Structures are given as structure tokens and as C-alpha cells.
């Protein structure tokens, strides 16, 4: 429960840093928290990359929904919402391992970092593409 609340406030505070419209701050926090809930539930039965992919898709879906509700760009919610999923510690540990001469560990961590970032990008891209097709069909 603590991590969910933390994800909410991390997303909300990054919304403040990125100067999103004030009326969308709570929705930004909700997006980050629900994305983290999805990740936490999925990771219990699936590999981390798959959990990241599906949680990124959850965040993208919420971004599309909130963008329609608040009549703002989707990126406001998606960028702020996936902040809790960013593999920052893994990236730090990659650089740390490489600078300490642990090349094989650094490469392994670096690949994990790249794959995690790729899973986030793919999840968001899939939902964005589906939403675009659905918008075109609705016209």
C-alpha cells in the first residue's frame, strides 16, 4: 500500500515539475498509482519485462481516457504516469558496474535497462496506435 501511495505522489510531483495544468494533477497521480498497481499485480506471476509492458499499456489507456475527459494532450498523463516504472536504479547500477570494471555485470544490467525502457515504449505505442485507429473509425 505504501508503494502505491508513493507512486501516486511521485507522479503528482513530477506533474508539478513538468508544469502540467493544475486541474490534471490528481489524474496524473492516479495514472501513476494505477500503473504501479498493475505492475505489482502482474509481476507476481509474470517476468518483469511483461509486467512492465502491461503496466505501460494500463498507463497509456488511462492517459487516453483522461486526455478525453480533461481535453488535454495524452502525453501529459503518459509521461508523468510512467515515471514510477522508469528503471533509474538499474541504469545507475549499470554505470556503477562499468566504472568499477565489472564489464559483464554492466552489460547485463545495461541490457535489462534497455529492455525495460523498450517495454515501456512498446506498451505506450501499442495503445496509442489502437486509439488512433479507433478515432479514425469513429469519424
KASULRA-V36812 format. One record per residue. N is the residue number from 0. PHI is phi in whole degrees, -180 to 180 (999 if undefined). OMEGA is omega as a letter, one per 40 degrees, with the letter a starting at -180 (none if undefined). NEAR is the number of other ideal C-beta (glycine too) atoms within 10 Angstrom. Layout:
N:PHI:OMEGA:NEAR ; N:PHI:OMEGA:NEAR
//
This chain:
0:999:a:5 ; 1:-62:a:6 ; 2:-67:i:14 ; 3:-68:i:14 ; 4:-63:i:12 ; 5:-62:i:14 ; 6:-62:i:25 ; 7:-59:a:21 ; 8:-71:i:13 ; 9:-62:i:19 ; 10:-65:i:29 ; 11:-62:a:20 ; 12:-69:i:16 ; 13:-67:i:19 ; 14:-61:i:26 ; 15:-64:a:12 ; 16:-63:a:9 ; 17:-82:i:13 ; 18:56:i:7 ; 19:-72:i:22 ; 20:-56:a:12 ; 21:-57:a:9 ; 22:-72:i:9 ; 23:-103:a:19 ; 24:-60:a:17 ; 25:-64:i:14 ; 26:-63:i:26 ; 27:-63:i:29 ; 28:-64:i:22 ; 29:-63:i:18 ; 30:-61:i:33 ; 31:-64:a:30 ; 32:-67:i:23 ; 33:-68:i:20 ; 34:-63:i:31 ; 35:-68:i:26 ; 36:-60:i:16 ; 37:-59:i:21 ; 38:-61:a:22 ; 39:-63:i:14 ; 40:-74:a:14 ; 41:-75:a:18 ; 42:-67:i:15 ; 43:-69:a:7 ; 44:-126:a:8 ; 45:-131:i:13 ; 46:-65:a:10 ; 47:-56:a:16 ; 48:-65:i:14 ; 49:-67:i:13 ; 50:-63:i:21 ; 51:-65:i:27 ; 52:-60:a:24 ; 53:-68:i:19 ; 54:-70:i:27 ; 55:-65:i:27 ; 56:-67:i:21 ; 57:-61:i:23 ; 58:-63:i:31 ; 59:-66:i:27 ; 60:-63:i:20 ; 61:-61:i:24 ; 62:-61:i:29 ; 63:-64:a:20 ; 64:-66:a:15 ; 65:-66:i:21 ; 66:-64:i:19 ; 67:-71:a:12 ; 68:-64:a:11 ; 69:-93:a:15 ; 70:53:i:6 ; 71:-131:i:17 ; 72:-65:i:12 ; 73:-62:a:19 ; 74:-60:i:14 ; 75:-57:a:22 ; 76:-85:a:29 ; 77:-70:a:26 ; 78:-64:a:20 ; 79:-71:a:28 ; 80:-70:a:32 ; 81:-91:i:27 ; 82:-55:i:22 ; 83:-64:a:23 ; 84:-90:a:23 ; 85:-62:a:14 ; 86:-82:a:20 ; 87:-66:i:10 ; 88:-65:i:10 ; 89:-66:i:17 ; 90:-66:i:17 ; 91:-61:i:12 ; 92:-65:i:18 ; 93:-61:a:21 ; 94:-64:i:13 ; 95:-61:i:13 ; 96:-64:a:18 ; 97:-66:i:15 ; 98:-73:i:9 ; 99:-88:i:10 ; 100:83:i:8 ; 101:-90:a:14 ; 102:-64:a:10 ; 103:-65:i:8 ; 104:-65:i:15 ; 105:-62:i:18 ; 106:-66:i:13 ; 107:-61:i:13 ; 108:-65:i:22 ; 109:-63:i:17 ; 110:-66:i:11 ; 111:-61:i:17 ; 112:-63:i:20 ; 113:-64:i:14 ; 114:-67:i:16 ; 115:-65:i:21 ; 116:-63:i:17 ; 117:-64:i:13 ; 118:-63:i:22 ; 119:-63:a:23 ; 120:-64:a:13 ; 121:-66:i:15 ; 122:-60:i:24 ; 123:-68:a:23 ; 124:-65:i:13 ; 125:-61:a:14 ; 126:-66:i:21 ; 127:-62:i:16 ; 128:-66:i:11 ; 129:-63:i:14 ; 130:-62:i:18 ; 131:-64:i:11 ; 132:-64:i:10 ; 133:-64:i:10 ; 134:-65:i:11 ; 135:-66:i:8 ; 136:-69:a:7 ; 137:-73:a:6 ; 138:-76:none:4
//
